[in-house]
Amino acid sequence: MEGLKKHELANMIDQTLLKPFVTLEDMRKHCEMADQYGFKTVAINNAVVEYCSGLLKNSKTVCDAAVSFPLGQCTLETKVFETSDVIKKGAKEVDYVVNLVELKSGNWNYIEKEMNSIVQICLQNNVISKVIFENCYLTQTEKERLCEIALKVGPDFIKTSTGFGTGGATIEDVKLMKAMVGEKIKIKAAGGIRDLKTALEMIAAGASRIGTSCGTQIIDEMG
């Protein structure tokens, strides 16, 4: 977007490191780099939240924990515990994956209950909540229905993808989600965003946050 400054874009990026085979030293370097670049968050798996939150205790960059990631196939009780646990260990933002089996089975009451349970825990702890749709597996009707439930429940963000599915963020999905929720809920685009051009296109389409493992490359492209 024209006029967007480097530090402003950096503050819209959740810099991810979600691979299962990294070391604690990798995580340390990841946190230091995120702090250096001024990224909004480090998006990480739960096992390292306490470690990373300790490293970032004096930074404006915070920990963004991925709950029930990447499949969403945990029980509601497990997701609730997981959310509470990562908050206790220092997470300031939570991205959780909806239960796609219940969604695909048309159990929309379950989806609403699940979303409300997690969002309420986040609200009570002043933590940002993000609902991951995993749009690559959804029909347009299902995407719209999820947006309608989100409008009722009130998470801070709805998010396109985990980045682990068969597809990532698309301009069409970001525009659809934005059209459905307007200014009431923010949009996070994630999955396959690897360069400045794509990141700016997602923002122009309505995204307020970008999830990417390529944040440094994107910011460096700005010169």
PLY file of the C-alpha trace (Angstrom):
ply
format ascii 1.0
element vertex 223
property float x
property float y
property float z
element edge 222
property int vertex1
property int vertex2
end_header
0.00 0.00 0.00
1.24 3.43 -0.91
2.61 5.38 2.03
3.02 2.36 4.34
6.28 2.74 6.25
8.65 -0.10 7.00
8.02 -0.07 10.75
4.25 0.04 10.17
4.36 -3.06 7.97
6.64 -4.86 10.43
4.08 -4.17 13.16
1.46 -5.99 11.06
3.50 -9.18 10.78
3.21 -12.34 12.87
6.60 -13.91 12.17
6.07 -17.65 12.29
8.31 -20.53 13.27
6.02 -23.53 13.56
8.19 -26.34 12.20
8.29 -29.30 14.60
12.04 -29.96 14.37
13.63 -26.65 15.40
15.93 -26.26 18.41
15.73 -23.88 21.34
18.67 -22.06 19.80
16.61 -21.61 16.62
13.80 -20.17 18.73
16.19 -17.81 20.50
17.47 -16.47 17.17
13.88 -16.20 15.93
12.86 -14.08 18.90
15.92 -11.85 18.67
15.32 -11.27 14.96
11.62 -10.53 15.52
12.50 -7.99 18.19
15.13 -6.41 15.93
12.68 -6.03 13.05
9.81 -4.87 15.24
7.37 -7.63 14.29
4.06 -7.68 16.11
4.45 -11.27 17.29
6.37 -14.48 17.05
3.82 -17.15 16.07
4.96 -20.36 17.72
3.89 -23.75 18.97
2.82 -24.08 22.59
5.76 -26.03 23.96
8.09 -23.04 23.56
5.76 -20.24 24.68
7.20 -19.98 28.18
10.75 -19.99 26.83
10.05 -17.37 24.15
7.97 -15.12 26.39
10.92 -15.02 28.76
13.23 -13.98 25.93
10.79 -11.26 24.85
9.91 -9.91 28.29
11.45 -6.51 27.51
10.33 -6.40 23.87
7.28 -4.93 22.17
7.11 -8.18 20.18
4.91 -10.72 21.96
4.20 -14.45 21.76
1.34 -15.65 19.58
0.47 -19.25 20.47
-1.05 -21.68 17.99
-3.81 -23.70 19.68
-4.96 -27.08 18.35
-2.55 -26.57 15.49
-2.64 -27.37 12.63
-5.61 -29.75 12.38
-8.04 -28.38 14.97
-8.89 -31.94 15.96
-8.80 -31.61 19.74
-11.81 -31.78 22.01
-13.31 -28.51 23.19
-12.10 -29.24 26.70
-8.55 -29.73 25.41
-8.66 -26.48 23.43
-9.94 -24.60 26.47
-7.15 -25.98 28.66
-4.57 -25.34 25.95
-5.70 -21.72 25.63
-5.60 -21.13 29.37
-2.22 -22.84 29.65
-0.47 -20.79 26.95
-1.86 -17.58 28.42
-0.51 -18.59 31.84
2.86 -19.23 30.22
3.00 -15.78 28.61
1.11 -15.79 25.31
-0.46 -12.42 24.51
-2.23 -13.62 21.36
-3.88 -16.96 20.51
-4.64 -18.42 17.06
-6.85 -21.51 17.25
-8.07 -23.83 14.48
-11.79 -24.55 14.25
-13.00 -28.15 14.43
-13.44 -28.90 10.73
-15.10 -32.27 11.32
-17.90 -30.62 13.29
-18.06 -27.80 10.75
-18.27 -30.14 7.77
-20.94 -32.13 9.62
-23.06 -29.00 9.93
-22.76 -28.78 13.71
-22.76 -25.00 13.79
-23.86 -24.83 17.43
-20.69 -26.70 18.34
-18.58 -24.30 16.27
-20.17 -21.32 17.99
-19.72 -22.86 21.45
-16.08 -23.64 20.71
-15.39 -20.13 19.41
-17.18 -18.47 22.30
-15.34 -20.59 24.88
-11.91 -19.66 23.55
-12.72 -16.01 22.86
-14.08 -15.55 26.39
-10.89 -16.92 27.96
-8.87 -14.50 25.84
-11.12 -11.58 26.74
-10.86 -12.34 30.45
-7.08 -12.26 30.18
-6.74 -9.28 27.81
-5.32 -11.56 25.11
-5.94 -11.17 21.36
-7.99 -14.01 19.84
-7.78 -15.22 16.25
-9.99 -17.88 14.66
-8.35 -19.92 11.89
-10.88 -20.94 9.23
-8.59 -23.05 6.97
-10.43 -21.79 3.91
-8.86 -24.25 1.46
-11.22 -26.91 2.83
-14.37 -24.75 2.95
-17.15 -23.85 0.55
-18.15 -20.23 0.15
-21.31 -20.92 2.17
-19.23 -22.38 5.00
-16.87 -19.40 4.98
-19.83 -17.03 5.15
-21.43 -19.00 7.98
-18.19 -18.88 9.98
-18.04 -15.12 9.46
-21.61 -14.81 10.73
-20.76 -16.80 13.86
-17.66 -14.67 14.39
-19.78 -11.52 14.19
-21.98 -12.96 16.93
-19.11 -14.13 19.17
-16.62 -11.30 18.61
-13.05 -12.57 18.24
-10.42 -9.94 17.49
-9.42 -11.57 14.18
-10.56 -14.19 11.72
-7.73 -15.85 9.83
-7.57 -17.46 6.40
-5.29 -20.44 6.92
-2.76 -22.34 8.99
-0.25 -22.55 6.17
-0.26 -26.33 6.65
-3.34 -27.08 4.51
-3.64 -27.63 0.77
-3.81 -23.88 0.16
-3.07 -20.60 1.86
-4.40 -17.06 1.79
-6.08 -15.76 -1.35
-7.12 -12.25 -2.28
-10.65 -13.54 -2.92
-10.95 -15.00 0.57
-9.62 -11.88 2.26
-12.09 -9.74 0.31
-14.96 -12.10 1.17
-14.12 -12.13 4.87
-13.73 -8.35 4.93
-17.05 -7.87 3.12
-18.76 -10.11 5.69
-17.37 -8.59 8.89
-16.51 -5.04 7.86
-14.75 -3.09 10.60
-16.15 -5.22 13.43
-13.47 -7.93 13.20
-9.99 -7.76 11.74
-8.63 -10.12 9.10
-5.37 -12.05 9.28
-4.02 -13.41 6.01
-1.62 -16.34 6.34
-0.25 -19.13 4.21
1.96 -18.64 1.16
2.77 -14.97 1.75
6.46 -14.82 0.92
7.14 -11.44 -0.71
6.33 -7.76 -0.36
3.99 -7.65 -3.36
1.76 -10.41 -1.97
1.74 -8.93 1.53
0.69 -5.52 0.22
-2.02 -7.09 -1.96
-3.44 -8.86 1.11
-3.46 -5.60 3.06
-5.12 -3.76 0.19
-7.79 -6.49 0.12
-8.58 -5.93 3.80
-6.03 -7.77 5.94
-4.78 -6.03 9.09
-2.29 -8.74 10.01
0.04 -10.94 7.94
1.18 -14.36 9.07
4.42 -15.41 7.38
7.73 -17.12 7.94
9.28 -14.66 5.46
8.84 -11.42 7.39
12.51 -10.48 7.24
12.61 -10.90 3.46
9.39 -8.87 3.08
10.69 -5.98 5.18
14.12 -6.11 3.52
12.38 -5.73 0.13
11.25 -2.29 1.22
14.89 -1.17 1.14
0 1
1 2
2 3
3 4
4 5
5 6
6 7
7 8
8 9
9 10
10 11
11 12
12 13
13 14
14 15
15 16
16 17
17 18
18 19
19 20
20 21
21 22
22 23
23 24
24 25
25 26
26 27
27 28
28 29
29 30
30 31
31 32
32 33
33 34
34 35
35 36
36 37
37 38
38 39
39 40
40 41
41 42
42 43
43 44
44 45
45 46
46 47
47 48
48 49
49 50
50 51
51 52
52 53
53 54
54 55
55 56
56 57
57 58
58 59
59 60
60 61
61 62
62 63
63 64
64 65
65 66
66 67
67 68
68 69
69 70
70 71
71 72
72 73
73 74
74 75
75 76
76 77
77 78
78 79
79 80
80 81
81 82
82 83
83 84
84 85
85 86
86 87
87 88
88 89
89 90
90 91
91 92
92 93
93 94
94 95
95 96
96 97
97 98
98 99
99 100
100 101
101 102
102 103
103 104
104 105
105 106
106 107
107 108
108 109
109 110
110 111
111 112
112 113
113 114
114 115
115 116
116 117
117 118
118 119
119 120
120 121
121 122
122 123
123 124
124 125
125 126
126 127
127 128
128 129
129 130
130 131
131 132
132 133
133 134
134 135
135 136
136 137
137 138
138 139
139 140
140 141
141 142
142 143
143 144
144 145
145 146
146 147
147 148
148 149
149 150
150 151
151 152
152 153
153 154
154 155
155 156
156 157
157 158
158 159
159 160
160 161
161 162
162 163
163 164
164 165
165 166
166 167
167 168
168 169
169 170
170 171
171 172
172 173
173 174
174 175
175 176
176 177
177 178
178 179
179 180
180 181
181 182
182 183
183 184
184 185
185 186
186 187
187 188
188 189
189 190
190 191
191 192
192 193
193 194
194 195
195 196
196 197
197 198
198 199
199 200
200 201
201 202
202 203
203 204
204 205
205 206
206 207
207 208
208 209
209 210
210 211
211 212
212 213
213 214
214 215
215 216
216 217
217 218
218 219
219 220
220 221
221 222
